[in-house]
Amino acid sequence: MQFDAFGDPDDTPLLFPLGWGNRPDHENVAWLVDRLVDAGYHVHTATIPTTVTDFERAYLRPVARYADANPPAALLSHSTGGLIAAHLDRAVPRVYLSPWWGIAGGTGGLRGLLLRLPTARSVLPVPTDGDAIGDLATDRQLREGPDGIAPAFLRTVHEAQKRLPPLREDSVVFCTLTDQVVSVRAIGERTPASRVRVYDGGHEFFSSSGRGAVADRVIDALSRSDPGAV
């Protein structure tokens, strides 16, 4: 796992575990980080490995150790980063962006059989086209992202999803109802309607048209100036 910091160290520290396949040098991720820096945050990104078989060892513990060494005042997360953040025991305001709290399409039928395949090779297809990610997704971003997912990794993620703790009262969740990457139903089952902020676009709001207005709402939610935020 790689950690990077952006902005003025004297600004408000914000920990930001990124989504699966995201990197801070991807244009759209960098755009969001710049918006957060301009809003007065010292942004600490966590770039996560794309294939792991031990959620706690490979994902949760490195982020927890970093948070211990660099205590955040707020927590932002995206997709798989949102699964990590949900398990992180930190009493700070948190905003989730399209968190991966359930597998899109569920785990029954053929998908359930594929999940049991004894391989860590990335043999299962994933929705990585611009329609799924966002209409502003760049060719480089799509090219450098994972083009498949390993059954062993999906099993690891699914087990972490089943062990999710209750949603903290200091949480706000942003999602699109047309998400093809993560389960919107799983988000709805865990999140009271008063804490959900819906946007139009793909899985990555920051790779979707209209992202400027959504970014303003995200920053408001982080600072708790969002009148609907807890």
Helices and strands as residue ranges (DSSP letters): E 2-6, E 12-17, H 27-38, E 41-47, H 55-55, I 56-60, H 61-69, E 74-78, H 80-87, E 94-97, H 109-115, H 130-133, H 139-144, H 151-162, E 171-175, H 184-190, G 193-195, E 196-198, G 205-207, H 211-223
